[in-house]
Every structure is written in C-alpha cells, then in structure tokens.
Amino acid sequence: MARHEAHGGHGEYEYAWAGNGRPGPLAISTHTYIYTVLLALMPLITNVSGSIHEYKNEAFYPKSNAFFFHGGSEGLYASKLLHSPDASSSDKPLKGKSFIRFETVTFVRPKESASKQNEMQTITGMVEAIILEVKERERIGGSFLKTDLLCCTHNLSKEGSCSVGEVIIHVDPENPKWPRRIKAFFQGTNEETQISEEVEIERTGMYYLYFMYCDPQLKGTMIKGRTVWKNPDGYLPGKMAPLMTFYGLMSLAYLVLGLAWFLRFVQLWKDIIQLHYYITGVIALGMCEVAVWYFEYANFNSTGSRPMGITLWAVTFTSVKKTVSRLLLLAVSMGYGVVRPTLGGLTFKVIFLGLVYFVASEALEMFENLGNINDFSGKAKLFFVLPVTVLDVCFILWIFSSLSRTLEKLQMRRNLAKLELYRKFTNALAACVLLSIAWIGFELYFNATDPLNELWQIAWIIPAFWALLAFILLVVICALWAPSRNPTRYAYSEEMGDDFDEETVSLTSSGIKNVEMAANLGEDLEEDKRE
C-alpha cells in the first residue's frame, strides 16, 4: 500500500473507498478490526490492576496427576533490612520490605465433594500454595525421581521421598525453606478454606506462585481472593521499576529540548513556517507522554494498582505521539513546506493511514498496560502486534519512497542547500531504521531465549530503547529544521518556484532561466493536482 501511494497512484485509494462513496474492502476490514479490538479489550478495561493479583472464582486445570492454577509471577528484589528469625514478619516496617501477601485467598470445593466427607473428621482435603524462584522450577514434581508426576503416590512414598497426597518438592539443601509450601486444609464438611499469610522475600529473583491439589475428589474447586506482591521500594514489578527512573530522566530531556526550541521559536517568530508548528506539537506531545508515564509508574509504585484513568491517559498520549511523529516524518519526506506547499491529493491517504495506525497502536498499548501483570498468551499478543508491525512497514516504505522522489526533484533543480538538508535527514533516518531492525532482532532473540523471564532485571531496556530512539530522531529534526533568520534555505518559495538554490541564482540570470523556473513551477502544481 505504502509503495503505491508514494508514487501518487489512486489504486489503493479506490480500494479503501469505492468511487460510489461506499467503503471498499480495506475500509470494511479496518472497521471489523476496530470492532474486534474493542471486544477483546473490554475485560481489561473493566479490570485494571497491577501488583495485586486478583482471583475471581477461577478454576484449576488438570496437569499430570495434579490440578493446577497459576497465581502469578513477578521479579522481586530481596528485602533491604532482613530481620532476625525470631521476629515475626509483621514486626518489620513496610518500607524496605519485599513480600508476597495472601489476602484471604479462599478455596471453594463443590457441595457434592463436601457432603461425602465425615463431619467429625479434622482434615478432609488439602490445597497447596507453592512459591518458587524460577531457577528452582526443576525442584517441583518428580523429575529428580525420574518421573513426570507432580503428586506423590504410594510407590514413591515408600522410598521416603515424599508424602502421599502432596505435591513433590525437592528441597534446596542450601535453603531448606525453599521452594516454599503453604497448606490449606478443608475440615469436616466445610466447603471453604483460606490462606492468609505473608511470605518475605530474602533473595532477588523471578518468583512464581502455583496453587495445586492432588485429591481427585476436590475436582471442581474454585479459587478467589488476591495476593499482593511488593518490592523493597514499592509495588512496581521488578522489571518495570527502572522505567520510573527512565521516564523521570526523559521528562527532563524533553523539558530541555522544549525550552531550547521555544526560545528559538519566540526569538525568530517572524520567520516561522507551518512545519515549525507541527514540530512544536510533537515536542509538546512527547513532554506530556513521558510526564504522564512517570506519574503513572509513581502512582503504581505507591499503591500497587493502576487506576484506569491515568493508564488510559498515558496509553493515549503514547499512541497519539507515535502517530503524529510518523505523520510528521512522512510529511517532511514528501517535501511538505520545503518543495511543495501542500500534500495535494495525498492528504486523505495520509490521514487515513494515520487513523488506522492510531487505532492499532492504541489497542496494542492498552493490551500491554491494562489488566494483571501476568503474562498474556503469545497468540493473543500477536493479534495486536501484527497490525502495528505491518503499518510501520507501510510508513517506512512510503517515507523512503517519498524521500527518493524529493531528493531527485531537488537534484534536478540544483537546489543545493535543500538537497544537503535532505541528505542529512535521509542519513539520520536510515541510521534509525538500521538500529531499529538490529534492535528488533535483539528483542526477538531476547524473548526466544528467555521464555521464563529469568533476565527480568534488564527487560526494561527494550521499551526504553524505542522511547530514546524516537527522542533522538526528534532532536535531529529540530536541529535540521530549526527556526532560522533565513527561512528560504528550506522553506517553500512560490515566487522562485523552488527551482534553484539562492546561491546558484545570479543577478545576471537570463530570461531563459525565468522561463525554465515558470515551467518547473507549473509542473509541480500539475503534479499536486494529479496526486
């Protein structure tokens, strides 16, 4: 799509909107995608949480000879001030403390199962909560006993390695308390049992929480309640905590850029062209984006939850800024305000692509930032990532196709100042694209080799890189198109027709040159009309 539109053709435009005014296949598919996205995101919008993992009458599913439920996973740093073994966990102040707290986590078994039990019997069922560091995952189950079973059987218990009816755990000799097992017992004919406990984290690592039971009579048991996960400095998950500092620094960087641009803008306000207003808008959006993200993370860190309002603002600012930035790059590449006064017939196509990109980007950002911190399924994420990737490729193709035409046009007219300007811009943009491709390769390698988030402490650099790259590219554009006392060096001049650089036009120009300039101007106007 992008390649065809860059050459001014109408084929894709007609494909999006039929000549009779009715939407074509592309527009219909876009509407369908938007509708599907809204349906997919509705559960997330109504349930925005963070380090508080909520369980709302959710079921266990069978795995091997056990029934299993994943309660969450997060990177946690060790408590900063470890208290003595004799002191209770509640004696320690909250600040500097890292823990996983079970807040009335309740297990509800079916009435049929409860009614079959003896009312006088003390223990009639058991559910286990197991907390482990990711590197200890091989200690859960019978792998060290050369079996795939999760629950201990009579044969295995005879070897003295486990107890019948319990999950098999191979205790770490260096730290006998881990993996940590917490038991909840059903008594008599009671249908419910609870866990209310706080587990302090004494070692830095990626922690997983599993709920399991081995008794087939408990089939159909549901779980409800919540667990709270906290790091020493707040509730931000370990792999997100550095981002709060990063966005704080980015806020300062945008503030410096904004002040420098504003001072230059005010100083030379008489020489401002339309393009400068668009650059100012992108800087303002960037400042708002990083500031809102900083306050969103700060609030998340202090409360443990992500209020939907703040998160939606942050997500929307990001999507709007990404969209406007790409449209600015596309407009600059087409020579808007430099070699052409308007985008002509391409205006609608540019706006349409921008709207589609905004919807796809907003959906992806909402998917990644709303809801629980628990990992989403890869297939579900692909549904949101793929459209954004395809649209980014369209933007790149269209931008470089437009740059090629703009450079060719400037070279033909021997407009040396503008040609040099666009060559610098093209080199900077090409470098950014190459860096992006290399980083995408690194990101794919990172995710492929770290499926269990064992490298969670450096995971923050992936989103940080994209924010930093966008800022660097914006700085390059600000430097190249900064307000100047001589705006004609890059501004569109209708009188001159933008045919020649000021340096190449002499006072002894002949009438033939004037005729050539008029002819070139007429060709540009005709081209704009065709597009």
C-alpha positions as CSV (number, residue, x, y, z in Angstrom):
1,M,0.0,0.0,0.0
2,A,2.7,2.5,1.0
3,R,4.8,1.9,-2.1
4,H,1.9,2.5,-4.4
5,E,0.7,5.6,-2.7
6,A,4.1,7.2,-2.6
7,H,4.1,7.3,-6.4
8,G,0.8,9.2,-6.4
9,G,-1.4,6.3,-7.8
10,H,-5.0,6.0,-7.0
11,G,-5.4,2.3,-6.9
12,E,-5.1,1.8,-3.2
13,Y,-7.3,4.9,-2.5
14,E,-10.1,3.3,-4.6
15,Y,-9.5,0.0,-2.8
16,A,-10.2,1.8,0.5
17,W,-13.2,3.8,-0.7
18,A,-15.1,2.9,-3.8
19,G,-15.9,5.5,-6.3
20,N,-19.6,5.5,-5.4
21,G,-18.8,6.8,-1.9
22,R,-19.3,3.4,-0.2
23,P,-16.5,1.9,1.8
24,G,-14.3,-0.6,-0.1
25,P,-12.8,-3.9,1.3
26,L,-9.9,-2.1,3.1
27,A,-12.2,0.2,5.0
28,I,-14.6,-2.6,5.9
29,S,-11.7,-4.8,7.2
30,T,-10.5,-1.8,9.2
31,H,-13.9,-1.4,10.8
32,T,-14.0,-5.1,11.5
33,Y,-10.6,-5.0,13.2
34,I,-11.6,-2.0,15.4
35,Y,-14.8,-3.8,16.5
36,T,-12.9,-7.0,17.3
37,V,-10.2,-5.0,19.2
38,L,-12.9,-3.3,21.4
39,L,-14.5,-6.6,22.2
40,A,-11.1,-8.1,23.1
41,L,-10.1,-5.2,25.3
42,M,-13.4,-4.8,27.3
43,P,-12.4,-7.3,30.0
44,L,-9.1,-5.4,30.5
45,I,-10.8,-2.0,30.7
46,T,-13.1,-3.2,33.5
47,N,-10.3,-4.8,35.5
48,V,-7.2,-2.7,35.8
49,S,-4.8,-4.0,38.4
50,G,-1.1,-4.2,39.0
51,S,1.0,-6.0,41.7
52,I,-2.3,-7.0,43.2
53,H,-3.3,-10.3,41.6
54,E,-7.0,-11.0,41.9
55,Y,-8.6,-14.4,41.5
56,K,-12.4,-14.3,40.8
57,N,-13.8,-17.8,41.2
58,E,-11.3,-19.3,38.8
59,A,-10.9,-23.0,38.2
60,F,-8.0,-25.3,38.4
61,Y,-7.0,-27.4,35.4
62,P,-5.5,-30.9,35.3
63,K,-1.8,-31.3,34.8
64,S,-0.2,-34.7,35.1
65,N,-1.8,-36.3,38.2
66,A,-2.5,-32.9,39.9
67,F,-4.8,-29.9,39.5
68,F,-3.0,-26.7,38.8
69,F,-3.6,-22.9,38.9
70,H,-1.0,-20.2,38.1
71,G,-1.3,-17.5,40.7
72,G,1.2,-15.0,39.2
73,S,4.8,-14.3,38.5
74,E,6.9,-11.2,39.1
75,G,10.5,-10.2,39.6
76,L,11.2,-9.3,43.2
77,Y,14.2,-7.9,44.9
78,A,15.4,-9.1,48.3
79,S,14.3,-7.1,51.4
80,K,16.8,-4.5,52.2
81,L,16.7,-5.0,56.0
82,L,16.4,-8.6,56.9
83,H,15.0,-9.1,60.4
84,S,16.1,-11.8,62.9
85,P,14.5,-15.2,62.6
86,D,12.8,-14.8,65.9
87,A,10.8,-11.7,64.9
88,S,7.5,-12.1,63.1
89,S,7.1,-10.9,59.6
90,S,4.6,-8.2,60.7
91,D,7.2,-6.7,63.1
92,K,9.2,-5.3,60.2
93,P,8.4,-1.9,58.8
94,L,6.8,-1.9,55.3
95,K,9.5,0.3,53.8
96,G,12.4,-1.7,52.5
97,K,10.4,-4.9,52.8
98,S,9.8,-7.3,49.9
99,F,7.0,-9.9,50.3
100,I,4.1,-11.9,48.8
101,R,1.0,-11.5,50.9
102,F,-2.1,-13.8,50.7
103,E,-5.1,-11.7,51.5
104,T,-8.0,-14.1,52.3
105,V,-7.2,-16.4,49.3
106,T,-10.2,-18.7,49.5
107,F,-10.7,-22.2,48.0
108,V,-14.3,-23.4,47.5
109,R,-14.9,-27.0,46.8
110,P,-18.1,-28.4,45.2
111,K,-21.1,-29.2,47.5
112,E,-21.1,-32.8,46.3
113,S,-17.5,-33.3,47.4
114,A,-18.0,-31.7,50.8
115,S,-21.2,-33.7,51.5
116,K,-19.3,-37.0,51.0
117,Q,-16.9,-36.2,53.9
118,N,-17.2,-37.1,57.6
119,E,-18.3,-34.1,59.6
120,M,-16.1,-35.2,62.6
121,Q,-13.0,-35.7,60.5
122,T,-10.4,-33.0,61.0
123,I,-8.8,-33.0,57.5
124,T,-10.9,-33.9,54.5
125,G,-8.9,-32.2,51.7
126,M,-5.9,-30.0,51.1
127,V,-4.8,-27.3,48.7
128,E,-1.2,-26.2,48.5
129,A,0.3,-22.8,47.6
130,I,3.8,-23.1,46.3
131,I,6.2,-20.2,45.8
132,L,9.4,-20.8,44.0
133,E,12.2,-18.9,42.2
134,V,12.3,-19.6,38.5
135,K,15.7,-21.4,38.8
136,E,14.1,-23.8,41.3
137,R,11.4,-25.0,38.9
138,E,13.0,-28.4,38.5
139,R,12.5,-28.9,42.2
140,I,8.7,-29.1,41.7
141,G,7.5,-32.5,40.6
142,G,9.2,-35.9,40.3
143,S,11.9,-35.0,37.8
144,F,14.7,-35.8,40.4
145,L,12.9,-39.1,41.0
146,K,12.9,-39.8,37.2
147,T,9.1,-39.4,36.9
148,D,6.7,-36.9,35.3
149,L,4.3,-37.0,38.2
150,L,3.5,-33.8,40.2
151,C,1.8,-35.5,43.2
152,C,3.3,-38.2,45.4
153,T,2.0,-41.7,45.0
154,H,2.1,-44.7,47.4
155,N,5.0,-46.2,45.4
156,L,7.0,-43.0,45.6
157,S,6.2,-42.5,49.3
158,K,7.7,-45.9,50.1
159,E,11.1,-44.5,49.0
160,G,10.7,-41.8,51.6
161,S,11.0,-39.0,49.1
162,C,7.5,-37.5,49.6
163,S,4.2,-37.9,51.4
164,V,1.1,-39.3,49.7
165,G,-1.4,-36.7,48.5
166,E,1.2,-33.8,48.5
167,V,3.0,-32.1,45.7
168,I,6.5,-33.5,45.3
169,I,9.1,-30.9,46.2
170,H,12.9,-31.4,46.3
171,V,14.0,-29.0,49.0
172,D,17.1,-26.9,48.3
173,P,19.8,-28.1,50.7
174,E,21.3,-24.6,50.9
175,N,18.0,-23.0,51.7
176,P,15.6,-25.7,53.3
177,K,12.7,-23.3,53.4
178,W,12.5,-23.1,49.6
179,P,10.6,-23.8,47.4
180,R,8.0,-22.5,49.9
181,R,4.9,-24.7,50.6
182,I,1.8,-23.3,52.3
183,K,-1.0,-25.8,53.1
184,A,-4.7,-25.0,53.4
185,F,-6.9,-27.8,54.9
186,F,-10.6,-28.4,54.4
187,Q,-12.2,-29.5,57.7
188,G,-15.2,-31.9,58.0
189,T,-17.9,-30.9,55.5
190,N,-16.8,-27.3,55.2
191,E,-16.9,-26.1,51.6
192,E,-14.3,-23.4,52.1
193,T,-10.7,-22.9,53.4
194,Q,-8.4,-20.0,53.3
195,I,-4.8,-18.8,53.3
196,S,-3.9,-15.6,55.0
197,E,-0.1,-15.3,55.2
198,E,2.8,-13.1,54.3
199,V,6.0,-14.5,52.8
200,E,9.1,-12.3,53.0
201,I,11.5,-12.4,50.0
202,E,15.1,-12.8,51.1
203,R,16.7,-13.4,47.7
204,T,16.4,-11.5,44.5
205,G,14.8,-13.5,41.7
206,M,11.8,-14.1,39.4
207,Y,9.1,-15.7,41.6
208,Y,6.2,-17.9,40.5
209,L,3.2,-18.7,42.6
210,Y,1.3,-22.0,41.9
211,F,-1.8,-23.4,43.6
212,M,-2.2,-27.2,43.4
213,Y,-4.1,-30.1,44.9
214,C,-3.8,-33.8,44.4
215,D,-7.1,-35.3,45.6
216,P,-9.4,-36.1,42.7
217,Q,-12.4,-35.7,45.0
218,L,-11.7,-31.9,45.0
219,K,-12.2,-31.7,41.3
220,G,-14.2,-28.5,40.5
221,T,-12.6,-26.5,43.3
222,M,-12.5,-22.7,42.7
223,I,-10.2,-20.0,43.9
224,K,-11.0,-16.4,44.9
225,G,-9.2,-13.6,46.7
226,R,-6.0,-11.9,45.9
227,T,-2.3,-11.8,46.5
228,V,-0.2,-8.6,46.9
229,W,3.4,-8.6,45.6
230,K,5.8,-5.8,46.9
231,N,9.4,-4.8,46.2
232,P,11.6,-3.0,48.8
233,D,11.0,0.4,47.2
234,G,7.3,-0.1,46.3
235,Y,4.8,-2.1,44.4
236,L,6.2,-1.8,40.9
237,P,7.2,-5.2,39.5
238,G,11.0,-5.6,39.3
239,K,11.2,-5.5,35.6
240,M,9.2,-2.2,35.5
241,A,10.8,-0.4,38.4
242,P,13.7,1.1,36.4
243,L,11.3,2.6,33.9
244,M,10.0,5.1,36.5
245,T,13.6,6.5,36.8
246,F,14.0,6.3,33.0
247,Y,10.8,8.3,32.4
248,G,11.8,10.8,35.0
249,L,15.1,11.4,33.1
250,M,13.2,11.6,29.8
251,S,10.9,14.2,31.2
252,L,13.9,16.4,32.0
253,A,15.3,15.7,28.5
254,Y,12.1,16.8,26.8
255,L,11.9,19.8,29.1
256,V,15.4,20.9,28.0
257,L,14.5,20.3,24.3
258,G,11.2,22.1,24.7
259,L,12.8,25.2,26.3
260,A,15.6,25.4,23.7
261,W,13.0,25.1,20.9
262,F,10.6,27.6,22.5
263,L,13.3,30.2,22.9
264,R,14.4,29.8,19.3
265,F,10.7,29.9,18.2
266,V,10.0,33.1,20.1
267,Q,13.2,34.8,19.0
268,L,12.6,34.2,15.3
269,W,8.7,34.2,15.4
270,K,8.5,36.3,12.2
271,D,10.4,33.7,10.2
272,I,8.3,30.7,11.4
273,I,6.9,28.4,8.8
274,Q,4.0,25.9,9.1
275,L,6.3,22.9,9.6
276,H,7.6,24.5,12.8
277,Y,4.2,24.4,14.4
278,Y,4.0,20.7,13.7
279,I,7.4,20.1,15.3
280,T,6.3,22.1,18.3
281,G,3.2,19.9,18.6
282,V,5.3,16.7,18.6
283,I,7.6,18.1,21.3
284,A,4.6,19.0,23.4
285,L,3.1,15.5,23.0
286,G,6.4,14.0,23.9
287,M,6.7,16.0,27.1
288,C,3.1,15.1,28.1
289,E,3.7,11.4,27.2
290,V,6.8,10.9,29.4
291,A,5.4,13.0,32.2
292,V,2.2,11.1,32.4
293,W,4.1,7.8,32.2
294,Y,6.3,8.9,35.1
295,F,3.3,9.8,37.3
296,E,1.5,6.6,36.3
297,Y,4.5,4.5,37.4
298,A,4.9,6.6,40.6
299,N,1.3,6.0,41.5
300,F,1.6,2.3,40.7
301,N,4.7,2.1,42.9
302,S,3.0,3.7,45.9
303,T,-0.5,1.9,45.7
304,G,0.1,-1.4,43.9
305,S,-2.7,-0.7,41.4
306,R,-3.0,1.1,38.1
307,P,-6.1,3.4,38.0
308,M,-7.8,3.0,34.6
309,G,-8.0,6.8,34.1
310,I,-4.2,7.5,34.5
311,T,-3.2,4.5,32.5
312,L,-5.6,5.3,29.7
313,W,-4.2,8.9,29.5
314,A,-0.7,7.5,29.4
315,V,-1.6,5.0,26.7
316,T,-3.4,7.5,24.6
317,F,-0.6,10.1,24.7
318,T,1.8,7.4,23.6
319,S,-0.4,6.4,20.7
320,V,-1.1,9.9,19.6
321,K,2.5,10.9,19.8
322,K,3.6,7.8,17.8
323,T,1.0,8.5,15.2
324,V,1.8,12.2,14.8
325,S,5.5,11.5,14.8
326,R,5.1,9.1,11.9
327,L,2.9,11.6,10.0
328,L,5.5,14.3,10.6
329,L,8.2,12.1,9.2
330,L,6.1,11.3,6.2
331,A,5.1,14.9,5.5
332,V,8.8,16.0,5.8
333,S,9.8,13.2,3.5
334,M,7.3,14.3,0.9
335,G,8.8,17.8,1.0
336,Y,5.9,19.5,2.7
337,G,6.7,23.1,3.3
338,V,10.0,22.8,1.5
339,V,9.4,21.7,-2.1
340,R,5.6,21.7,-2.1
341,P,3.1,23.9,-0.3
342,T,0.5,21.2,0.3
343,L,0.3,17.4,0.1
344,G,-2.4,17.7,-2.6
345,G,-4.5,14.6,-3.2
346,L,-2.3,12.6,-0.8
347,T,-3.8,14.4,2.2
348,F,-6.7,12.0,2.7
349,K,-4.5,8.9,2.3
350,V,-2.0,10.2,4.9
351,I,-4.8,11.0,7.3
352,F,-6.5,7.6,6.7
353,L,-3.2,5.7,7.3
354,G,-2.6,7.8,10.5
355,L,-6.1,7.0,11.9
356,V,-5.7,3.3,11.2
357,Y,-2.3,3.3,12.9
358,F,-3.6,5.2,15.9
359,V,-6.3,2.6,16.4
360,A,-3.9,-0.3,16.1
361,S,-1.3,1.3,18.4
362,E,-3.9,2.2,21.0
363,A,-5.1,-1.4,21.0
364,L,-1.6,-2.7,21.5
365,E,-0.7,-0.2,24.3
366,M,-4.0,-1.0,26.1
367,F,-3.4,-4.7,25.8
368,E,0.1,-4.4,27.2
369,N,-0.7,-2.0,30.0
370,L,-4.2,-2.8,31.2
371,G,-5.1,-5.8,33.3
372,N,-3.0,-8.0,35.5
373,I,0.8,-8.2,35.3
374,N,0.5,-11.9,34.5
375,D,1.9,-12.7,31.1
376,F,-0.6,-12.8,28.2
377,S,-0.7,-15.7,25.7
378,G,1.6,-15.3,22.7
379,K,-1.3,-15.8,20.2
380,A,-3.4,-13.1,21.8
381,K,-0.5,-10.6,21.7
382,L,0.3,-11.5,18.1
383,F,-3.2,-10.3,17.2
384,F,-2.3,-6.8,18.4
385,V,1.4,-6.7,17.4
386,L,1.0,-7.8,13.8
387,P,-1.2,-4.9,12.6
388,V,1.2,-2.3,14.1
389,T,4.2,-4.0,12.5
390,V,2.6,-4.1,9.1
391,L,1.6,-0.4,9.4
392,D,5.1,0.5,10.5
393,V,6.5,-1.2,7.4
394,C,4.0,0.8,5.3
395,F,5.2,4.0,6.8
396,I,8.9,3.1,6.2
397,L,8.3,2.2,2.6
398,W,6.3,5.3,1.9
399,I,8.7,7.6,3.7
400,F,11.8,6.3,1.8
401,S,9.9,6.3,-1.5
402,S,8.9,9.9,-0.9
403,L,12.4,10.9,0.2
404,S,13.8,9.4,-3.0
405,R,11.4,11.5,-5.1
406,T,12.2,14.6,-3.1
407,L,15.9,14.2,-3.4
408,E,15.6,13.5,-7.1
409,K,13.5,16.7,-7.5
410,L,16.0,18.8,-5.6
411,Q,18.9,17.4,-7.6
412,M,17.2,18.2,-10.9
413,R,16.7,21.8,-9.8
414,R,20.2,22.1,-8.5
415,N,18.8,23.3,-5.1
416,L,22.0,22.7,-3.2
417,A,21.1,23.9,0.3
418,K,17.8,21.9,0.5
419,L,19.5,18.9,-1.2
420,E,22.2,18.9,1.6
421,L,19.5,19.3,4.2
422,Y,17.5,16.3,2.9
423,R,20.6,14.2,2.5
424,K,21.4,14.7,6.2
425,F,17.8,13.8,7.1
426,T,17.9,10.7,4.9
427,N,21.2,9.5,6.5
428,A,19.8,10.1,10.0
429,L,16.6,8.3,9.2
430,A,18.4,5.4,7.5
431,A,20.6,5.0,10.6
432,C,17.5,4.9,12.8
433,V,15.9,2.3,10.6
434,L,19.0,0.1,10.7
435,L,19.2,0.5,14.5
436,S,15.5,-0.5,14.7
437,I,16.0,-3.6,12.6
438,A,19.0,-4.6,14.7
439,W,17.1,-4.0,17.9
440,I,14.1,-6.0,16.7
441,G,16.4,-8.9,16.1
442,F,17.9,-8.5,19.6
443,E,14.3,-8.3,21.0
444,L,13.3,-11.5,19.2
445,Y,16.4,-13.3,20.4
446,F,15.9,-12.0,24.0
447,N,12.3,-13.2,24.1
448,A,13.1,-16.5,22.4
449,T,16.0,-17.3,24.8
450,D,14.2,-16.1,28.0
451,P,10.7,-17.6,28.0
452,L,10.6,-17.6,31.8
453,N,11.7,-14.0,32.3
454,E,15.0,-15.0,34.0
455,L,16.6,-11.9,32.6
456,W,13.8,-9.7,34.0
457,Q,16.3,-7.2,35.5
458,I,17.4,-5.9,32.1
459,A,14.0,-6.3,30.3
460,W,13.2,-2.6,30.8
461,I,15.8,-1.6,28.2
462,I,13.6,-2.9,25.4
463,P,10.8,-0.3,25.7
464,A,13.3,2.3,26.9
465,F,15.3,1.9,23.6
466,W,12.2,2.8,21.5
467,A,11.4,5.9,23.5
468,L,15.1,7.0,23.4
469,L,15.3,6.4,19.6
470,A,12.2,8.5,19.0
471,F,13.6,11.3,21.1
472,I,17.0,11.3,19.2
473,L,15.2,11.4,15.9
474,L,13.1,14.3,17.1
475,V,16.3,16.1,18.2
476,V,17.7,15.6,14.7
477,I,14.6,17.1,13.0
478,C,14.7,20.0,15.4
479,A,18.4,20.6,14.6
480,L,17.8,20.4,10.8
481,W,14.6,22.4,10.6
482,A,15.3,24.9,13.5
483,P,13.8,28.4,13.1
484,S,16.3,30.5,11.1
485,R,16.8,34.1,10.1
486,N,17.0,32.8,6.5
487,P,14.0,30.5,6.3
488,T,14.2,30.4,2.5
489,R,17.1,27.9,2.8
490,Y,14.4,25.2,3.4
491,A,11.0,26.9,3.1
492,Y,8.9,26.6,0.0
493,S,9.0,29.7,-2.1
494,E,6.3,30.2,-4.7
495,E,7.9,33.2,-6.2
496,M,11.1,31.3,-7.0
497,G,9.3,28.1,-7.7
498,D,12.0,26.3,-5.6
499,D,13.9,25.7,-8.7
500,F,17.3,26.9,-7.7
501,D,19.2,27.5,-4.5
502,E,19.7,31.1,-3.6
503,E,23.4,30.6,-4.0
504,T,23.1,29.5,-7.6
505,V,20.9,32.4,-8.8
506,S,22.9,35.3,-10.0
507,L,21.9,38.9,-10.8
508,T,22.7,38.3,-14.4
509,S,20.2,35.5,-14.9
510,S,18.8,35.4,-18.4
511,G,15.2,35.3,-19.5
512,I,15.6,31.7,-20.4
513,K,16.1,30.7,-16.8
514,N,13.0,32.6,-15.8
515,V,11.0,30.6,-18.4
516,E,12.5,27.4,-17.0
517,M,11.6,28.3,-13.5
518,A,8.0,29.1,-14.5
519,A,7.8,25.8,-16.4
520,N,9.0,23.8,-13.4
521,L,6.6,25.6,-11.1
522,G,3.8,24.7,-13.5
523,E,4.9,21.0,-13.4
524,D,4.8,21.0,-9.6
525,L,1.3,22.4,-9.5
526,E,0.1,19.9,-12.0
527,E,1.8,17.1,-10.0
528,D,0.0,18.2,-6.8
529,K,-3.3,18.2,-8.7
530,R,-2.7,14.7,-10.0
531,E,-1.9,13.4,-6.6
